[in-house]
Amino acid sequence: MMVDENNPPACITHAANDNVVDVDNSIFYFEQLKHHKVPVEMHICQKGNHGFIFKHETWMYPLIQWMKNSGFLIN
């Protein structure tokens, strides 16, 4: 994965029990962004498996707050 200071800010959401993509991949991405001083926030949910965001509408609340705090959305 190529990460540098030019990567865009990111808000990462992942389920710890994802059986398709290991959560360690998102953790590594988070760490790389942080190392390169790219604004990043991460939320790890205990359960949800792969694609849980399509089943649970509440996953968006932290994302929307992050977008507001980051200046991507106007209150």
Secondary structure as UniProt FT lines:
FT   TURN            5..6
FT   STRAND          10..15
FT   TURN            16..17
FT   HELIX           23..35
FT   TURN            36..37
FT   STRAND          40..45
FT   TURN            50..51
FT   HELIX           52..54
FT   HELIX           57..59
FT   HELIX           60..69
FT   TURN            70..71
//
